[in-house]
């Protein structure tokens, strides 16, 4: 039998080389099937695209079609997403809300627990100022002058509310029960803050007979001279606050003038170097007297004796 008549088989060779299964040496060998002896083994993690999958290595088992080296077949494997940490904003808001609520409760509690003591201290300071500007007084009664022109005794003490437009004042009585004078508060804008004063009014002379400071924040050694400077305090031994003939307003405006320039009894000789504070005192007296006296003077007979 001639060798030329033997058909080539899948394993026949010429010149010691293995024949290609398809008979075409230039053709690409078919990929082996998993059932034809392909051995799969996992490749290291991250060898796939993006490092998110696993890869298996397929190696030839020696069967036809096996390549010269192992082939890597990437297989995508779903990996669950990592848990996203919660934003700290919500926790911060809750913490701040809790802290604010606690601070609010503390402030309200402190205010409520000290309110009575603060009110009592204010009342004591006011009473002391009244007795200072009306030295002959032994007792006082609190009143309000109503916008319509009448007066009535104030029920309650301290900072209890009064009718809008009403003016608070104090009737001071001597040991005999007779009216010794009227005390009223006034406020004027000073250099650092408002200057709140108490002034005494004597109906017989229709004049201011003394002043006292309820509260102020003026410069120590300068503005506070309004309570220590004797020449300045001399302005208030008989400061004119007479009303017009029709009792509608003051006959003359009370105001502070430059030190040494006083010429009238309704003027206040200012303190040199403390002109702003001096003017605050003058404005406080003028504004309060303009609001109070036109309502009070026609009703003085109601206050002649202590009720």
SERO-4910 file (N, C-alpha, C, O; in steps of 0.05 Angstrom, whole numbers):
BEGIN
 pado doro    nc1    nc2    nc3   cac1   cac2   cac3    cc1    cc2    cc3    oc1    oc2    oc3
  Unk    A     17    -24      0      0      0      0     17     24      0     36     26     16
  Unk    A     12     42    -16     28     67    -19     19     86      2     -4     89      9
  Unk    A     39    100     14     33    119     35     19    143     24      6    158     39
  Unk    A     20    147     -2      6    170    -13    -24    166    -13    -39    185    -15
  Unk    A    -33    141    -10    -62    136    -11    -74    137     17    -99    134     20
  Unk    A    -58    141     37    -69    142     65    -79    170     70    -63    189     69
  Unk    A   -104    172     76   -115    200     82   -103    211    108    -99    196    127
  Unk    A    -98    236    108    -87    247    133   -106    247    156   -130    254    152
  Unk    A    -98    239    178   -114    238    203   -109    262    220    -91    279    215
  Unk    A   -123    264    240   -119    287    257    -93    287    272    -84    309    280
  Unk    A    -80    263    274    -54    262    288    -31    256    270     -9    252    280
  Unk    A    -36    255    244    -14    249    226      5    273    224     -4    296    226
  Unk    A     30    267    220     50    288    218     68    283    194     71    261    184
  Unk    A     80    306    186    100    305    166    124    319    176    123    342    186
  Unk    A    146    305    174    171    317    183    171    320    213    185    338    223
  Unk    A    156    303    228    156    304    257    138    325    269    137    328    293
  Unk    A    125    342    252    107    363    263     79    354    265     70    340    247
  Unk    A     65    362    285     37    354    288     20    369    268     23    393    265
  Unk    A      3    354    254    -15    366    234    -36    381    248    -45    373    270
  Unk    A    -45    403    236    -67    419    247    -93    405    244    -98    394    222
  Unk    A   -110    405    263   -135    390    261   -152    398    238   -166    381    227
  Unk    A   -151    421    229   -168    430    206   -155    425    180   -167    430    159
  Unk    A   -130    416    181   -116    412    156   -105    438    144    -93    437    123
  Unk    A   -109    460    157    -99    486    148    -81    498    169    -91    508    189
  Unk    A    -56    495    165    -38    504    187    -41    534    194    -35    542    216
  Unk    A    -50    550    175    -52    578    181    -78    585    195    -80    608    205
  Unk    A    -97    567    198   -122    573    211   -119    574    241   -102    559    252
  Unk    A   -134    591    254   -133    594    283   -147    570    296   -170    565    289
  Unk    A   -134    556    315   -147    533    328   -172    542    343   -172    563    355
  Unk    A   -192    524    343   -216    531    358   -212    531    388   -195    517    399
  Unk    A   -227    549    401   -224    550    431   -234    525    443   -255    515    436
  Unk    A   -220    514    462   -228    489    474   -253    493    491   -258    514    502
  Unk    A   -269    472    491   -293    472    506   -287    464    535   -269    448    539
  Unk    A   -302    474    554   -298    465    582   -300    435    585   -288    423    603
  Unk    A   -315    422    567   -318    393    569   -295    378    556   -293    354    559
  Unk    A   -277    391    543   -254    378    530   -229    379    547   -207    379    536
  Unk    A   -232    382    573   -209    380    590   -198    407    598   -175    408    608
  Unk    A   -212    429    594   -202    455    603   -205    456    633   -226    452    645
  Unk    A   -183    461    644   -182    463    674   -185    492    682   -168    509    674
  Unk    A   -205    499    698   -209    527    707   -199    531    735   -204    514    753
  Unk    A   -184    551    739   -175    558    766   -176    589    769   -170    603    750
  Unk    A   -185    598    791   -189    627    795   -163    642    794   -143    634    806
  Unk    A   -164    664    779   -141    682    779   -143    702    803   -163    704    815
  Unk    A   -121    715    808   -122    733    831   -143    755    827   -149    764    805
  Unk    A   -154    764    850   -174    785    849   -162    810    837   -139    817    842
  Unk    A   -178    824    821   -169    849    809   -156    845    782   -148    864    770
  Unk    A   -154    820    773   -142    815    747   -161    822    724   -153    824    701
  Unk    A   -188    824    731   -207    832    710   -207    862    706   -191    876    719
  Unk    A   -223    871    688   -224    900    681   -235    916    705   -255    910    717
  Unk    A   -219    936    712   -227    953    734   -221    940    761   -227    953    781
  Unk    A   -211    916    762   -206    903    787   -230    895    802   -229    890    826
  Unk    A   -253    892    788   -279    887    801   -288    859    797   -309    851    808
  Unk    A   -274    843    782   -284    815    777   -263    795    783   -241    801    793
  Unk    A   -269    770    778   -250    748    781   -244    736    753   -261    738    735
  Unk    A   -221    725    750   -213    713    725   -206    684    729   -193    677    749
  Unk    A   -213    668    710   -206    639    711   -186    634    689   -189    644    667
  Unk    A   -166    618    695   -145    610    676   -153    584    663   -157    564    676
  Unk    A   -154    585    636   -160    560    622   -134    550    609   -121    564    594
  Unk    A   -126    526    616   -102    513    605   -109    489    588   -128    475    594
  Unk    A    -92    484    569    -97    461    551    -90    435    566    -70    434    580
  Unk    A   -106    415    562   -101    389    575    -85    371    557    -83    347    563
  Unk    A    -75    381    535    -60    364    517    -77    354    494    -67    340    477
  Unk    A   -103    360    494   -120    352    473   -115    371    449   -104    392    453
  Unk    A   -124    362    426   -120    379    402   -133    407    406   -154    409    418
  Unk    A   -119    427    397   -129    455    399   -117    469    422   -121    494    425
  Unk    A   -103    455    440    -91    468    463    -69    487    454    -53    480    437
  Unk    A    -68    510    465    -47    530    457    -21    524    472    -19    506    488
  Unk    A     -2    541    465     24    537    478     24    546    507     41    537    522
  Unk    A      6    564    515      5    574    543    -23    577    553    -42    575    537
  Unk    A    -26    583    578    -54    586    589    -67    611    578    -54    631    572
  Unk    A    -93    609    575   -110    632    567   -127    641    590   -138    625    605
  Unk    A   -129    668    593   -145    680    615   -172    688    604   -174    704    586
  Unk    A   -192    677    616   -220    684    608   -232    700    631   -239    689    652
  Unk    A   -236    727    628   -248    743    649   -277    737    653   -292    736    633
  Unk    A   -285    733    677   -313    728    684   -321    750    704   -310    752    726
  Unk    A   -341    766    697   -351    787    715   -366    775    738   -384    759    734
  Unk    A   -359    784    762   -373    775    786   -383    799    801   -367    818    807
  Unk    A   -409    800    807   -421    823    820   -410    825    849   -411    806    864
  Unk    A   -401    849    856   -391    854    883   -409    875    895   -412    897    884
  Unk    A   -420    869    918   -439    890    930   -424    915    937   -401    915    946
  Unk    A   -438    938    932   -426    964    938   -421    967    968   -437    958    985
  Unk    A   -399    981    974   -393    986   1002   -414   1005   1014   -424   1023   1000
  Unk    A   -421   1001   1039   -441   1018   1052   -431   1047   1053   -408   1052   1062
  Unk    A   -448   1066   1045   -440   1094   1045   -445   1105   1074   -467   1103   1084
  Unk    A   -424   1116   1086   -428   1126   1113   -448   1149   1114   -450   1165   1096
  Unk    A   -463   1151   1136   -484   1172   1139   -470   1199   1142   -450   1202   1156
  Unk    A   -482   1219   1129   -472   1246   1131   -474   1256   1160   -494   1251   1173
  Unk    A   -453   1270   1170   -454   1280   1198   -472   1304   1202   -477   1312   1225
  Unk    A   -483   1315   1180   -500   1339   1183   -524   1334   1201   -530   1350   1219
  Unk    A   -538   1312   1196   -562   1306   1213   -555   1303   1242   -569   1314   1259
  Unk    A   -533   1289   1248   -525   1286   1276   -518   1313   1288   -524   1318   1312
  Unk    A   -504   1330   1273   -497   1356   1283   -522   1373   1289   -523   1387   1310
  Unk    A   -542   1372   1271   -566   1388   1276   -580   1378   1301   -590   1394   1317
  Unk    A   -582   1352   1304   -595   1341   1328   -580   1349   1354   -593   1356   1374
  Unk    A   -554   1348   1353   -538   1356   1376   -541   1386   1383   -545   1393   1406
  Unk    A   -540   1403   1362   -544   1431   1367   -571   1438   1377   -575   1455   1395
  Unk    A   -592   1424   1366   -619   1428   1376   -622   1421   1405   -635   1435   1421
  Unk    A   -609   1399   1413   -611   1390   1441   -596   1410   1459   -607   1417   1481
  Unk    A   -572   1419   1451   -557   1438   1467   -573   1464   1470   -574   1476   1491
  Unk    A   -585   1474   1448   -600   1499   1448   -624   1497   1467   -630   1515   1482
  Unk    A   -638   1474   1466   -661   1470   1484   -652   1470   1513   -666   1483   1530
  Unk    A   -630   1457   1519   -620   1457   1547   -613   1485   1556   -620   1493   1578
  Unk    A   -598   1499   1539   -590   1527   1546   -614   1545   1550   -615   1561   1568
  Unk    A   -634   1542   1533   -658   1558   1535   -672   1552   1562   -682   1571   1575
  Unk    A   -674   1527   1570   -687   1520   1595   -671   1532   1619   -683   1541   1638
  Unk    A   -645   1531   1617   -628   1542   1638   -633   1572   1641   -636   1583   1663
  Unk    A   -633   1587   1617   -637   1616   1618   -664   1623   1629   -667   1641   1646
  Unk    A   -685   1609   1620   -712   1615   1629   -714   1609   1659   -726   1624   1674
  Unk    A   -703   1586   1667   -703   1580   1696   -689   1600   1713   -699   1608   1734
  Unk    A   -666   1610   1704   -651   1630   1719   -667   1656   1720   -667   1669   1741
  Unk    A   -680   1664   1697   -695   1688   1697   -719   1686   1717   -724   1705   1732
  Unk    A   -733   1664   1716   -756   1661   1733   -748   1660   1763   -762   1671   1780
  Unk    A   -726   1647   1768   -718   1644   1796   -707   1670   1808   -708   1674   1832
  Unk    A   -697   1688   1791   -686   1713   1801   -704   1737   1796   -698   1760   1804
  Unk    A   -727   1733   1783   -744   1756   1776   -753   1771   1801   -752   1796   1801
  Unk    A   -763   1757   1821   -773   1770   1845   -751   1786   1859   -756   1809   1868
  Unk    A   -727   1775   1860   -705   1789   1873   -697   1814   1858   -692   1835   1870
  Unk    A   -697   1812   1831   -690   1836   1815   -711   1857   1818   -705   1881   1820
  Unk    A   -736   1849   1817   -758   1869   1820   -757   1882   1847   -762   1906   1850
  Unk    A   -750   1867   1868   -748   1878   1895   -726   1899   1896   -728   1920   1909
  Unk    A   -703   1892   1884   -680   1911   1884   -687   1937   1869   -680   1958   1877
  Unk    A   -701   1934   1846   -709   1958   1832   -728   1975   1848   -726   2000   1849
  Unk    A   -746   1962   1862   -765   1978   1878   -751   1992   1901   -757   2015   1907
  Unk    A   -732   1979   1913   -716   1991   1935   -701   2015   1924   -700   2036   1937
  Unk    A   -688   2012   1900   -672   2034   1889   -690   2058   1882   -683   2081   1886
  Unk    A   -715   2052   1872   -733   2074   1866   -743   2088   1891   -744   2113   1891
  Unk    A   -749   2073   1912   -758   2086   1936   -736   2103   1949   -741   2124   1960
  Unk    A   -711   2093   1947   -689   2109   1958   -686   2135   1943   -681   2156   1955
  Unk    A   -689   2134   1916   -687   2158   1900   -710   2178   1907   -705   2202   1907
  Unk    A   -733   2168   1912   -756   2185   1919   -750   2199   1946   -754   2224   1948
  Unk    A   -741   2184   1966   -736   2196   1992   -712   2216   1990   -711   2235   2006
  Unk    A   -694   2212   1971   -672   2230   1968   -681   2257   1957   -672   2278   1967
  Unk    A   -699   2257   1938   -707   2282   1925   -729   2296   1941   -734   2320   1937
  Unk    A   -743   2281   1959   -763   2293   1977   -755   2286   2005   -766   2267   2017
  Unk    A   -735   2300   2016   -724   2292   2043   -745   2292   2065   -741   2277   2085
  Unk    A   -766   2308   2063   -786   2309   2084   -805   2286   2084   -822   2284   2102
  Unk    A   -804   2269   2064   -823   2247   2062   -817   2224   2081   -794   2218   2087
  Unk    A   -839   2213   2091   -837   2189   2108   -851   2165   2096   -847   2142   2105
  Unk    A   -868   2170   2076   -881   2148   2062   -888   2158   2034   -889   2182   2028
  Unk    A   -892   2139   2016   -898   2145   1988   -920   2128   1978   -925   2106   1988
  Unk    A   -934   2138   1957   -955   2123   1944   -950   2126   1914   -944   2148   1904
  Unk    A   -954   2105   1899   -949   2106   1870   -974   2111   1855   -995   2099   1861
  Unk    A   -973   2130   1836   -996   2137   1819   -988   2137   1790   -965   2135   1783
  Unk    A  -1009   2140   1773  -1005   2144   1744  -1023   2167   1735  -1046   2169   1744
  Unk    A  -1012   2184   1718  -1028   2205   1706  -1037   2195   1679  -1021   2188   1661
  Unk    A  -1063   2193   1675  -1074   2181   1651  -1074   2200   1628  -1074   2224   1632
  Unk    A  -1074   2189   1603  -1074   2207   1580  -1098   2226   1578  -1096   2248   1568
  Unk    A  -1121   2217   1589  -1145   2234   1588  -1144   2257   1608  -1160   2275   1606
  Unk    A  -1125   2256   1627  -1122   2278   1645  -1126   2271   1674  -1119   2286   1692
  Unk    A  -1138   2247   1680  -1142   2240   1708  -1118   2226   1720  -1098   2221   1706
  Unk    A  -1119   2221   1746  -1098   2207   1760  -1110   2184   1776  -1134   2186   1784
  Unk    A  -1096   2163   1780  -1105   2141   1796  -1082   2127   1809  -1060   2127   1798
  Unk    A  -1087   2115   1832  -1066   2101   1846  -1060   2075   1832  -1077   2061   1822
  Unk    A  -1034   2070   1830  -1025   2046   1815  -1028   2022   1833  -1019   2022   1856
  Unk    A  -1040   2001   1822  -1042   1975   1837  -1018   1958   1829  -1013   1954   1806
  Unk    A  -1004   1949   1850   -980   1933   1844   -956   1952   1845   -959   1976   1847
  Unk    A   -933   1940   1844   -908   1955   1847   -888   1946   1826   -892   1926   1813
  Unk    A   -866   1961   1825   -844   1953   1807   -851   1958   1778   -860   1980   1771
  Unk    A   -847   1938   1761   -850   1942   1732   -876   1932   1721   -878   1925   1697
  Unk    A   -897   1931   1738   -923   1923   1728   -932   1943   1706   -926   1966   1707
  Unk    A   -947   1932   1687   -955   1948   1663   -973   1970   1671   -990   1968   1689
  Unk    A   -971   1992   1656   -989   2015   1659  -1001   2020   1631   -991   2011   1611
  Unk    A  -1022   2036   1631  -1036   2042   1606  -1017   2057   1587  -1001   2073   1596
  Unk    A  -1020   2052   1561  -1003   2066   1541  -1008   2097   1544  -1031   2106   1544
  Unk    A   -986   2112   1545   -988   2141   1547   -990   2151   1575   -988   2175   1580
  Unk    A   -994   2133   1595   -995   2142   1623   -967   2148   1633   -947   2137   1624
  Unk    A   -966   2165   1653   -940   2173   1665   -940   2166   1695   -959   2173   1710
  Unk    A   -920   2151   1703   -919   2143   1731   -906   2165   1748   -887   2178   1739
  Unk    A   -916   2168   1773   -904   2187   1791   -909   2177   1820   -925   2159   1824
  Unk    A   -896   2190   1839   -899   2182   1867   -907   2207   1883   -896   2228   1881
  Unk    A   -928   2203   1900   -936   2223   1919   -922   2218   1945   -925   2196   1956
  Unk    A   -907   2237   1955   -892   2234   1980   -905   2249   2002   -913   2272   1999
  Unk    A   -908   2235   2025   -923   2247   2048   -905   2249   2072   -888   2231   2077
  Unk    A   -909   2270   2087   -894   2274   2112   -906   2259   2135   -926   2244   2131
  Unk    A   -895   2263   2159   -905   2249   2182   -933   2257   2189   -948   2241   2202
  Unk    A   -942   2281   2182   -969   2290   2188   -990   2281   2167  -1013   2287   2170
  Unk    A   -981   2266   2147   -999   2255   2127  -1005   2275   2104  -1021   2269   2086
  Unk    A   -992   2298   2105   -996   2318   2084   -976   2314   2061   -955   2303   2065
  Unk    A   -984   2324   2037   -967   2321   2014   -941   2337   2018   -942   2361   2022
  Unk    A   -918   2323   2015   -893   2337   2018   -880   2343   1991   -862   2359   1989
  Unk    A   -889   2330   1970   -878   2334   1944   -885   2311   1925   -896   2291   1933
  Unk    A   -878   2315   1900   -882   2295   1879   -855   2287   1868   -837   2304   1864
  Unk    A   -852   2262   1863   -827   2252   1850   -835   2237   1824   -855   2223   1823
  Unk    A   -819   2242   1804   -823   2229   1778   -797   2222   1765   -776   2235   1770
  Unk    A   -798   2203   1747   -774   2194   1732   -772   2208   1706   -792   2216   1694
  Unk    A   -748   2211   1696   -743   2221   1669   -719   2207   1657   -701   2197   1671
  Unk    A   -718   2206   1630   -696   2192   1616   -685   2210   1594   -701   2222   1579
  Unk    A   -659   2212   1593   -646   2227   1571   -622   2212   1561   -610   2196   1576
  Unk    A   -615   2216   1536   -593   2202   1523   -567   2216   1531   -562   2239   1525
  Unk    A   -550   2200   1545   -524   2210   1554   -502   2203   1535   -507   2197   1511
  Unk    A   -477   2205   1544   -454   2200   1527   -451   2170   1521   -447   2162   1498
  Unk    A   -454   2153   1541   -451   2124   1538   -477   2109   1535   -479   2090   1520
  Unk    A   -497   2118   1549   -523   2104   1550   -544   2124   1561   -538   2147   1566
  Unk    A   -568   2114   1564   -590   2130   1575   -583   2137   1604   -573   2121   1619
  Unk    A   -590   2161   1611   -588   2170   1639   -616   2172   1650   -632   2188   1641
  Unk    A   -622   2155   1670   -648   2154   1683   -647   2168   1710   -631   2160   1728
  Unk    A   -662   2189   1714   -661   2204   1739   -689   2205   1752   -709   2199   1740
  Unk    A   -688   2212   1777   -713   2218   1792   -711   2248   1801   -690   2256   1811
  Unk    A   -732   2263   1797   -732   2291   1806   -756   2296   1824   -777   2284   1821
  Unk    A   -751   2315   1842   -773   2322   1861   -786   2348   1852   -773   2367   1844
  Unk    A   -812   2349   1854   -828   2372   1846   -843   2383   1871   -857   2368   1885
  Unk    A   -840   2409   1875   -854   2421   1897   -877   2439   1887   -872   2459   1873
  Unk    A   -903   2431   1892   -925   2446   1881   -926   2475   1889   -936   2492   1874
  Unk    A   -917   2481   1914   -919   2509   1923   -904   2528   1906   -913   2550   1900
  Unk    A   -880   2521   1897   -864   2539   1881   -864   2531   1851   -852   2544   1834
  Unk    A   -877   2509   1845   -877   2498   1818   -848   2496   1807   -841   2507   1786
  Unk    A   -832   2483   1823   -804   2480   1816   -793   2453   1823   -804   2439   1840
  Unk    A   -770   2446   1811   -756   2422   1817   -738   2428   1840   -723   2447   1840
  Unk    A   -739   2410   1861   -724   2415   1886   -702   2395   1891   -691   2395   1913
  Unk    A   -697   2378   1872   -675   2358   1876   -676   2337   1855   -696   2332   1842
  Unk    A   -653   2324   1850   -651   2302   1831   -635   2279   1843   -618   2284   1861
  Unk    A   -640   2256   1833   -624   2232   1840   -622   2215   1816   -639   2215   1798
  Unk    A   -601   2199   1814   -596   2181   1791   -607   2154   1798   -600   2142   1818
  Unk    A   -624   2143   1780   -634   2116   1783   -615   2097   1770   -609   2076   1781
  Unk    A   -606   2103   1745   -586   2086   1732   -572   2102   1710   -584   2120   1698
  Unk    A   -547   2096   1706   -531   2109   1684   -505   2093   1680   -497   2078   1698
  Unk    A   -493   2098   1657   -467   2085   1651   -447   2106   1640   -432   2100   1622
  Unk    A   -448   2129   1651   -431   2150   1641   -402   2145   1651   -397   2130   1669
  Unk    A   -383   2160   1638   -355   2156   1644   -349   2163   1673   -355   2185   1682
  Unk    A   -337   2145   1687   -330   2151   1715   -311   2174   1717   -292   2176   1701
  Unk    A   -316   2192   1736   -299   2215   1739   -306   2239   1722   -296   2261   1726
  Unk    A   -324   2234   1702   -332   2256   1685   -363   2259   1685   -374   2277   1696
  Unk    A   -376   2239   1672   -405   2240   1671   -418   2236   1697   -440   2247   1702
  Unk    A   -406   2221   1715   -419   2216   1741   -417   2240   1760   -425   2238   1783
  Unk    A   -405   2262   1750   -404   2286   1767   -432   2298   1772   -435   2315   1789
  Unk    A   -452   2289   1756   -479   2300   1760   -490   2293   1787   -511   2304   1795
  Unk    A   -478   2274   1801   -488   2267   1828   -468   2275   1849   -473   2271   1873
  Unk    A   -445   2287   1842   -425   2295   1861   -418   2324   1860   -409   2336   1880
  Unk    A   -422   2337   1836   -414   2365   1833   -434   2383   1847   -457   2384   1839
  Unk    A   -425   2398   1867   -443   2415   1883   -454   2438   1867   -477   2445   1870
  Unk    A   -438   2450   1849   -447   2472   1833   -470   2462   1814   -489   2476   1810
  Unk    A   -466   2438   1804   -487   2427   1786   -512   2421   1801   -534   2427   1792
  Unk    A   -510   2410   1825   -533   2403   1841   -548   2428   1850   -572   2426   1857
  Unk    A   -534   2450   1851   -547   2475   1860   -568   2484   1839   -585   2500   1846
  Unk    A   -566   2474   1815   -586   2481   1794   -614   2472   1802   -634   2483   1793
  Unk    A   -616   2452   1820   -641   2439   1826   -652   2445   1854   -667   2429   1865
  Unk    A   -644   2468   1864   -657   2477   1889   -683   2490   1884   -701   2490   1901
  Unk    A   -686   2503   1861   -711   2516   1853   -712   2520   1823   -714   2542   1813
  Unk    A   -710   2498   1808   -710   2499   1779   -739   2504   1769   -757   2489   1776
  Unk    A   -743   2525   1755   -770   2534   1746   -782   2514   1726   -771   2509   1705
  Unk    A   -806   2504   1733   -821   2487   1715   -851   2495   1715   -869   2479   1714
  Unk    A   -855   2522   1716   -883   2532   1716   -896   2525   1690   -884   2523   1669
  Unk    A   -923   2523   1692   -939   2518   1668   -949   2544   1656   -949   2565   1669
  Unk    A   -958   2543   1632   -971   2566   1619   -997   2571   1633  -1007   2555   1649
  Unk    A  -1009   2594   1627  -1034   2601   1640  -1057   2581   1635  -1073   2576   1653
  Unk    A  -1056   2568   1612  -1078   2549   1606  -1070   2521   1615  -1085   2502   1610
  Unk    A  -1047   2518   1629  -1038   2492   1640  -1034   2471   1619  -1035   2447   1624
  Unk    A  -1028   2479   1594  -1025   2460   1572   -997   2449   1570   -993   2428   1559
  Unk    A   -977   2465   1579   -949   2457   1576   -932   2475   1593   -942   2494   1606
  Unk    A   -906   2469   1595   -888   2486   1610   -886   2513   1597   -887   2516   1573
  Unk    A   -883   2533   1614   -880   2560   1603   -853   2564   1590   -851   2579   1571
  Unk    A   -833   2549   1599   -806   2552   1588   -793   2524   1587   -798   2507   1604
  Unk    A   -779   2519   1566   -765   2493   1563   -741   2491   1582   -725   2509   1583
  Unk    A   -740   2469   1596   -717   2464   1613   -695   2453   1596   -699   2433   1582
  Unk    A   -671   2465   1598   -649   2455   1582   -622   2464   1595   -621   2484   1609
  Unk    A   -602   2448   1589   -575   2455   1599   -561   2474   1580   -564   2472   1556
  Unk    A   -547   2493   1591   -532   2512   1575   -502   2510   1582   -495   2498   1603
  Unk    A   -485   2521   1566   -456   2520   1570   -449   2531   1598   -461   2549   1608
  Unk    A   -429   2518   1609   -421   2525   1637   -415   2555   1638   -398   2566   1623
  Unk    A   -428   2568   1657   -424   2597   1662   -443   2615   1646   -442   2639   1648
  Unk    A   -460   2602   1629   -478   2618   1612   -507   2619   1621   -524   2629   1607
  Unk    A   -512   2609   1645   -540   2608   1655   -549   2637   1662   -535   2652   1676
  Unk    A   -573   2644   1652   -585   2670   1657   -613   2669   1668   -624   2689   1677
  Unk    A   -626   2645   1665   -654   2643   1674   -658   2619   1693   -642   2601   1693
  Unk    A   -679   2620   1708   -684   2600   1729   -692   2573   1718   -692   2553   1732
  Unk    A   -699   2572   1693   -706   2546   1681   -683   2533   1666   -686   2512   1653
  Unk    A   -660   2547   1666   -636   2536   1653   -619   2521   1673   -620   2525   1697
  Unk    A   -603   2502   1662   -585   2486   1678   -556   2492   1670   -549   2490   1646
  Unk    A   -540   2500   1689   -512   2507   1684   -497   2480   1681   -493   2466   1701
  Unk    A   -488   2474   1657   -475   2448   1652   -448   2445   1665   -436   2465   1673
  Unk    A   -439   2420   1668   -413   2415   1680   -392   2416   1657   -396   2404   1636
  Unk    A   -371   2431   1661   -350   2433   1641   -337   2405   1638   -328   2393   1657
  Unk    A   -336   2397   1613   -325   2370   1607   -345   2348   1607   -339   2326   1599
  Unk    A   -370   2354   1617   -391   2334   1617   -417   2346   1607   -439   2343   1618
  Unk    A   -414   2361   1585   -437   2375   1574   -459   2356   1564   -483   2362   1568
  Unk    A   -451   2334   1552   -471   2315   1541   -488   2303   1563   -513   2302   1561
  Unk    A   -475   2295   1585   -490   2284   1608   -508   2305   1621   -530   2300   1629
  Unk    A   -498   2330   1622   -514   2352   1634   -539   2357   1617   -560   2361   1627
  Unk    A   -535   2356   1590   -558   2360   1573   -578   2337   1575   -602   2341   1573
  Unk    A   -568   2313   1580   -586   2290   1584   -604   2294   1609   -627   2287   1608
  Unk    A   -593   2305   1630   -608   2311   1654   -630   2332   1647   -653   2329   1655
  Unk    A   -622   2353   1634   -642   2374   1627   -664   2363   1609   -687   2370   1614
  Unk    A   -657   2346   1590   -678   2335   1572   -696   2316   1587   -720   2316   1583
  Unk    A   -684   2300   1605   -701   2282   1621   -721   2297   1638   -745   2288   1639
  Unk    A   -713   2318   1651   -732   2334   1667   -753   2347   1649   -777   2346   1655
  Unk    A   -744   2359   1628   -763   2374   1610   -784   2355   1598   -808   2361   1600
  Unk    A   -775   2332   1587   -795   2314   1574   -814   2302   1594   -838   2300   1588
  Unk    A   -805   2295   1617   -822   2283   1638   -842   2304   1649   -866   2298   1652
  Unk    A   -832   2328   1654   -849   2350   1665   -870   2358   1644   -893   2364   1651
  Unk    A   -862   2359   1619   -881   2367   1598   -904   2346   1596   -927   2354   1590
  Unk    A   -898   2321   1601   -919   2300   1599   -936   2298   1624   -960   2293   1623
  Unk    A   -923   2303   1648   -936   2298   1673   -951   2322   1684   -975   2320   1691
  Unk    A   -939   2345   1686   -950   2367   1701   -977   2378   1690   -994   2384   1706
  Unk    A   -981   2380   1663  -1007   2389   1654  -1030   2371   1663  -1053   2380   1665
  Unk    A  -1025   2345   1669  -1045   2327   1678  -1047   2328   1709  -1068   2324   1721
  Unk    A  -1024   2332   1722  -1023   2330   1751  -1032   2355   1765  -1048   2353   1784
  Unk    A  -1024   2378   1757  -1029   2403   1771  -1059   2407   1776  -1067   2415   1798
  Unk    A  -1077   2403   1756  -1105   2407   1761  -1117   2387   1782  -1139   2392   1792
  Unk    A  -1103   2366   1788  -1113   2345   1806  -1098   2344   1832  -1101   2324   1848
  Unk    A  -1083   2364   1838  -1066   2363   1863  -1083   2362   1888  -1074   2351   1908
  Unk    A  -1107   2373   1887  -1124   2372   1911  -1131   2343   1919  -1137   2338   1942
  Unk    A  -1130   2324   1900  -1137   2296   1905  -1114   2283   1921  -1117   2262   1933
  Unk    A  -1090   2296   1920  -1067   2284   1933  -1058   2299   1957  -1037   2294   1969
  Unk    A  -1075   2318   1966  -1067   2336   1988  -1061   2320   2014  -1043   2327   2029
  Unk    A  -1077   2300   2018  -1073   2283   2043  -1071   2254   2035  -1082   2245   2015
  Unk    A  -1056   2240   2051  -1052   2211   2046  -1078   2196   2050  -1092   2200   2070
  Unk    A  -1085   2180   2030  -1110   2166   2032  -1107   2140   2048  -1126   2125   2051
***
